[in-house]
Amino acid sequence: MENSLALLTLALMLNSKNHSPPETIPPSFASQVSSLLNHHIMVYTSNSIGFAGILIAANPEFITISQTEPPCHTAFIPLHMISAVIVSEP
């Protein structure tokens, strides 16, 4: 699992460099993501890489997700890399 997180982080970093972020992310998207704080979510990036956990922080550029199952890791995902967010039932 630790290798999966390392690969996810590396893939996101490389894609962040390759894909220039849009000049502005729509405020409605950032506020919608912020409204999901403390919810269990599954986030898919533009490369179809998925990461599941609890959304613990959000700002206009990044979200932070913490895994709930051991080993617990944290992912920092740029908003411009998100292609889908699925909210789990509590």
ABEGO torsion letter per residue (X at the ends): XAAAAAAAAAAAAAAAAABBBBABBBAAAAAAAAAABGBBBBBBBAAGBBBBEBBABBBAABBBBBBABOBBBBBBBBAAABABBBBBBX
